[in-house]
Amino acid sequence: MNVLVLGGGGREHALTWAIAKSSRVGELYAAPGNGGTASIAQNVPLDAEDADAVIGFSRDHDIDLVVVGPEAPLVKGVAERVREAGIAVFGPDAQGAQLEGSKSFSKEFMIAHDLPTARYKKCTSEQEAMEYLHEVGAPIVVKADGLAAGKGVIVADCMEDAEEAVRDCFAGDFGEAGSIVVIEEMLEGPECSMLAFLAGGKALCMPCAQDHKRAYDGDRGPNTGGMGVYSPVPCVTAEVEERMQQIMQQAAAATAEDFDTPYQGVLYGGFMLTAEGPKLLEFNARFGDPETQVIMPRMESDALDVFSAVADNRLGDIDLRWSDKCAVCVVLASEGYPGSYEKGKVILGIEEAESLEDVTVFHAGTAFNADEELVTNGGRVLNVVALADTFEEARERAYEACDKINFEGKQMRFDIALRALEG
């Protein structure tokens, strides 16, 4: 099979890496890809959000399967356009992608189908939002309704922070995404994600993962796209995991009931493990980033078999098998991230890092300069992943690998997966 992976981040490198291991893969392309995908696939300068360009390339190169990584092409309807052109696609149509593209749409979907979630209000003006804030008080969660690269959620511990968040949204800090604001009850408990393959109104759930969203150790600082992640999640008991799976199955059935076309791809459930049981914080319509970077290394099934079965609505043909090993991913970021940062810093030491047992380095923001040197090209630069029999070993191995990699301004958290050691 010839495969085209859309996207150029760490998630897409992990997906391309998993597909490349399949005995069924023929030609493998990444659009636009990055410095890491270049070693296992052919990078092509395609705009992943341009459906006509994707269709044209797929026809010219006999592509059998398109795997959509990021959310933006899904929300813009690229998957359905490619599907309508007769090319198999892993990823939902625009209607299904609205579960991520609009937080208010997602909340209405949850409420309509009795999926446990926090109380909320959709606000279309700053005045309406401020009035509701003063009605419910803080702590509270303020969310930009649309896509904001994982940074449009503000957890406000006091009214001052909540009011500032509302003002920022309506002032355009998140662009069009903040023109509508969702204000939500703040749930308490540990956060955790469960991803599931969806097709035909059914779900096949993956192991849980837990990421670290804040920029600095001790969960301090601004929200980021994710500074590290681990899987499995020791605090998730068998009973809680079963309940999360039930919720994902319920959500899958609801997509078949509500949507005009089948949801074929991944549904990401972000959960808060409250005293009353797991409750949904959000849905994403694609693989998580960086969750994918610990899920894919734990997958023992042929990834291409799984993705193509989902795209063909053959969920019953999938035999999902997972490693029992612990996976820890540490993100190496550019100095200044998630704020402004410089690009073009030369990266050294990846080969040495990957010489360690069960260590894989997924590239996120990398590229090659005019001298063919690997350089930084984004806020999150590299995802350093280690597998081991215990979390203690996996953490030790991941941080040993991080120490071997160098670029000017390298920053990371040093407490990734410490929670896992606490159980």
C-alpha positions in Angstrom: 0.0 0.0 0.0 1.2 3.5 -0.8 0.4 5.8 2.1 0.4 9.6 2.6 0.6 11.0 6.1 -0.6 14.6 6.5 1.2 16.8 9.0 4.6 17.7 10.2 4.8 17.3 14.0 5.9 14.7 16.6 2.5 13.0 16.3 3.0 12.6 12.5 6.6 11.3 12.9 5.3 8.7 15.4 2.5 7.7 13.0 4.8 7.5 10.0 7.3 5.5 12.1 4.6 3.0 13.0 3.4 2.7 9.4 6.9 2.2 8.1 7.3 -0.9 10.2 4.5 -2.6 8.4 5.3 -5.4 5.8 2.4 -4.1 3.7 3.7 -0.5 3.2 4.9 0.4 -0.3 5.8 4.1 -0.9 5.4 6.2 2.1 5.1 10.0 2.0 4.8 12.7 4.7 3.3 16.2 3.9 5.1 18.3 4.8 6.9 16.0 7.3 10.0 17.1 9.2 13.6 16.2 9.8 12.6 12.9 11.4 10.1 11.7 8.8 12.7 12.4 6.1 14.7 9.3 7.2 11.7 6.9 6.8 9.5 8.5 4.2 9.6 11.0 1.4 8.7 14.5 2.6 6.6 16.4 0.1 5.8 20.2 0.2 2.0 19.8 0.2 -0.4 22.0 2.1 -2.3 19.5 4.3 -5.3 21.9 4.4 -5.6 22.0 0.6 -7.9 19.2 -0.4 -7.4 19.7 -4.1 -3.6 19.4 -3.7 -3.9 16.3 -1.5 -6.3 14.7 -4.0 -4.0 15.6 -7.0 -0.9 14.2 -5.3 -2.7 11.0 -4.2 -3.9 10.4 -7.8 -0.5 11.1 -9.3 1.3 8.8 -6.8 -1.3 6.0 -6.6 -2.0 6.6 -2.9 -4.1 3.8 -1.3 -4.5 5.5 2.1 -4.3 9.0 3.4 -3.7 9.4 7.2 -4.7 12.8 8.5 -2.7 13.8 11.6 -3.6 17.4 12.6 -7.0 18.8 13.5 -7.1 21.7 11.1 -7.4 19.7 7.9 -10.1 17.6 9.4 -12.2 20.7 10.5 -11.7 22.1 7.0 -13.2 19.0 5.5 -10.1 17.6 3.8 -10.9 14.0 4.8 -14.4 14.0 3.2 -13.1 15.7 0.0 -10.4 13.0 -0.4 -12.9 10.3 0.5 -15.4 11.6 -2.1 -12.6 11.3 -4.6 -12.5 7.6 -4.0 -9.3 7.5 -1.9 -9.4 5.8 1.5 -8.9 8.1 4.4 -8.1 7.6 8.1 -9.9 10.6 9.7 -13.4 11.9 10.2 -15.4 14.2 8.0 -15.8 17.9 9.0 -19.1 17.2 10.9 -17.3 14.7 13.1 -14.3 17.0 13.5 -16.6 19.6 15.0 -16.3 17.6 18.2 -12.9 19.3 18.4 -13.5 22.3 16.2 -16.1 23.8 18.4 -16.1 23.3 22.2 -19.8 24.3 22.4 -20.8 21.8 19.7 -18.9 19.1 21.7 -20.5 20.1 25.0 -24.0 20.0 23.4 -23.2 16.5 22.0 -22.1 15.3 25.4 -25.2 16.6 27.1 -27.5 15.3 24.4 -26.1 11.8 24.8 -25.8 11.7 28.7 -22.0 11.6 28.6 -20.7 12.8 32.0 -19.1 16.2 31.8 -18.9 19.6 33.6 -21.7 22.2 33.7 -21.1 25.0 31.3 -22.4 28.1 29.4 -21.7 29.2 25.9 -21.2 33.0 25.7 -21.2 35.0 22.5 -20.2 38.4 24.0 -17.8 39.7 26.6 -20.6 41.1 28.6 -22.5 37.8 28.7 -19.4 36.0 29.8 -18.6 38.5 32.5 -22.1 38.4 33.9 -22.0 34.6 34.0 -18.6 34.7 35.7 -20.0 36.8 38.5 -22.9 34.5 38.8 -20.9 31.3 39.3 -17.6 32.7 40.7 -14.1 31.1 40.6 -12.3 28.8 40.3 -13.6 28.3 36.8 -12.4 27.2 33.3 -12.5 29.6 30.3 -12.3 28.1 26.9 -12.0 29.6 23.4 -14.6 27.8 21.4 -12.5 27.1 18.3 -9.1 25.6 17.5 -6.3 27.2 19.4 -3.4 24.7 19.1 -4.1 23.3 22.5 -3.7 26.6 24.2 -7.2 28.1 24.3 -8.1 26.7 27.8 -7.5 28.8 30.8 -7.9 27.4 34.3 -8.7 30.4 36.5 -8.2 30.1 40.2 -9.6 33.6 40.9 -12.0 36.1 39.4 -9.2 38.4 38.2 -7.6 35.6 36.1 -11.1 34.5 34.8 -11.9 38.1 33.7 -8.6 38.5 32.1 -9.1 35.2 30.2 -12.5 36.3 28.9 -11.1 39.7 27.8 -8.2 38.0 26.0 -10.5 35.7 24.1 -12.8 38.4 22.9 -9.8 40.7 22.2 -8.6 38.2 19.6 -5.7 36.6 21.4 -6.9 33.2 20.0 -8.1 34.7 16.7 -11.5 33.6 15.4 -11.4 30.7 17.9 -12.1 33.2 20.8 -15.1 34.8 19.2 -17.3 32.4 21.2 -16.3 31.4 24.8 -17.3 28.4 26.8 -17.2 28.9 30.6 -17.1 25.6 32.4 -17.3 24.3 36.0 -13.8 23.3 37.2 -13.7 19.6 37.9 -11.2 18.2 40.4 -9.0 15.2 40.1 -6.2 13.8 38.0 -6.5 14.3 34.2 -6.1 11.4 31.8 -6.8 10.6 28.2 -8.2 7.6 26.4 -8.1 7.4 22.6 -10.2 5.0 20.6 -10.4 3.8 17.0 -13.9 4.5 15.7 -15.8 3.1 12.7 -19.4 2.0 12.2 -20.6 3.5 15.5 -18.2 1.3 17.5 -15.0 2.0 19.4 -11.8 0.0 20.0 -10.1 1.7 22.9 -6.3 2.2 23.4 -4.4 2.3 26.7 -4.7 5.4 28.8 -2.0 8.1 28.8 -1.4 11.1 31.0 0.3 14.2 29.7 1.9 17.3 31.3 0.4 20.5 29.8 2.1 23.2 31.9 5.5 24.6 30.8 7.4 24.1 34.0 8.1 21.5 36.8 5.4 21.1 39.4 2.6 21.9 36.8 3.5 25.6 36.9 3.6 28.2 34.1 1.4 28.6 31.0 -0.3 25.8 29.2 1.5 24.3 26.2 0.7 21.7 23.6 2.2 19.2 26.1 5.7 18.9 27.6 5.7 15.1 28.2 3.5 12.1 28.6 3.4 8.5 29.9 1.4 5.3 29.4 -0.1 3.3 31.1 -1.5 5.4 33.9 -1.2 3.6 37.3 -3.9 5.7 39.1 -6.5 4.4 36.6 -7.9 1.3 38.2 -9.5 -1.5 36.1 -12.9 -0.3 37.3 -12.2 3.3 36.2 -10.8 2.2 32.9 -13.8 0.0 32.2 -16.1 3.0 32.8 -14.0 5.2 30.5 -14.3 2.6 27.8 -18.1 2.5 28.3 -18.2 6.3 27.8 -16.1 6.1 24.6 -18.4 3.3 23.3 -21.4 5.4 24.1 -19.8 8.4 22.3 -19.1 6.2 19.3 -22.7 5.0 19.1 -23.8 8.6 19.3 -21.7 9.6 16.3 -23.6 7.0 14.2 -26.9 8.4 15.5 -26.1 12.1 15.0 -23.7 12.4 12.0 -24.6 12.2 8.3 -21.5 10.1 7.5 -19.7 7.5 9.5 -17.0 8.7 11.9 -13.8 6.8 10.7 -10.7 7.7 12.6 -9.6 8.4 16.2 -11.7 9.9 18.9 -9.7 11.3 21.8 -11.4 11.5 25.1 -9.9 13.9 27.7 -11.1 12.9 31.1 -11.0 14.2 34.7 -11.1 11.4 37.2 -13.4 12.9 39.8 -14.7 11.5 43.1 -18.0 10.8 41.2 -16.2 8.9 38.4 -14.5 9.8 35.1 -16.0 12.9 33.4 -15.2 14.2 29.9 -13.3 17.5 29.6 -13.0 17.5 25.8 -13.0 15.5 22.6 -10.4 15.7 20.0 -11.0 14.3 16.5 -7.4 13.0 16.0 -4.5 11.4 17.7 -3.2 13.3 20.7 0.2 15.1 20.6 2.3 14.0 22.5 0.1 11.0 23.6 0.7 9.3 20.2 4.4 9.2 20.9 3.9 6.8 23.8 0.8 4.9 22.3 2.5 3.9 19.0 5.6 2.4 20.6 3.4 0.3 22.8 1.3 -1.0 19.9 2.3 -4.5 18.8 -0.4 -4.8 16.1 0.5 -3.8 12.5 -0.4 -0.1 12.5 -1.1 0.0 8.7 -3.5 -2.9 9.1 -5.3 -1.0 11.9 -5.5 2.3 10.0 -6.7 0.8 6.8 -9.3 -1.3 8.5 -10.7 1.8 10.2 -10.7 3.7 6.9 -12.6 0.7 5.3 -15.1 0.5 8.2 -13.8 -3.0 9.1 -13.3 -2.5 12.8 -14.2 -6.2 13.5 -11.1 -7.2 11.5 -8.7 -5.5 13.9 -6.7 -7.4 16.5 -5.3 -4.8 18.9 -2.3 -6.0 20.9 -0.3 -3.8 23.3 3.1 -4.1 25.1 3.0 -4.3 28.8 6.0 -2.0 29.0 6.0 1.5 30.5 6.5 4.4 28.0 7.8 7.8 29.0 8.1 10.8 26.6 10.0 14.0 27.5 9.6 17.0 25.2 12.6 19.1 24.4 11.5 22.6 23.6 13.0 25.8 22.3 13.9 28.5 24.8 10.8 30.8 25.3 8.2 28.2 24.4 5.2 28.5 24.6 5.9 32.2 23.9 8.1 33.5 21.2 11.3 31.5 20.3 14.1 31.5 17.8 14.5 28.8 15.1 17.5 27.5 13.2 19.5 26.2 16.2 21.7 23.2 15.2 20.7 19.9 16.9 23.3 17.4 17.9 23.3 14.0 19.7 20.1 12.3 18.4 22.1 9.3 17.1 23.7 8.8 20.5 20.4 9.1 22.3 18.8 6.5 20.1 21.7 4.1 20.7 20.3 3.5 24.1 18.1 0.5 24.5 14.4 1.1 23.6 14.8 4.8 23.0 13.2 6.5 20.1 13.4 10.2 19.3 10.4 11.6 17.4 10.9 14.9 15.7 8.4 17.7 16.2 9.8 21.0 15.2 12.9 20.2 13.1 14.1 20.9 9.6 17.4 20.9 7.6 19.2 24.2 6.9 21.1 25.1 3.7 24.2 23.2 5.0 22.0 20.1 5.5 22.3 20.4 9.3 19.4 19.4 11.4 18.0 22.5 13.1 15.1 23.6 15.4 12.0 24.7 13.5 9.3 25.0 16.2 8.5 25.4 19.8 8.4 21.7 20.7 11.4 20.4 19.0 11.9 16.7 19.9 10.0 13.9 21.7 12.4 11.6 23.5 10.6 8.3 24.2 11.9 5.4 26.3 10.3 2.0 27.0 11.1 -0.2 30.0 9.6 -2.7 32.4 9.1 -0.1 35.1 8.4 3.6 35.1 11.6 4.2 37.1 13.7 2.6 34.4 11.8 4.3 31.6 12.3 7.8 33.2 15.9 7.1 33.8 16.5 6.0 30.2 14.5 8.9 28.8 16.4 11.6 30.7 19.7 9.9 30.0 18.8 10.2 26.3 17.8 13.8 26.7 21.2 14.6 28.2 22.8 13.3 25.0 20.9 15.8 22.8 22.0 19.4 22.6 20.8 22.6 20.9 21.1 26.2 22.0 18.2 27.1 24.4 17.1 23.5 25.0 14.4 23.4 27.7 12.4 20.6 29.3 10.6 19.5 32.4 12.4 17.2 34.8 9.3 15.8 36.5 7.7 13.9 33.7 6.1 10.6 34.9 7.0 11.3 38.6 3.2 10.8 39.2 3.4 7.3 37.8 6.0 6.4 40.4 3.5 7.5 43.1 0.9 5.1 41.6 
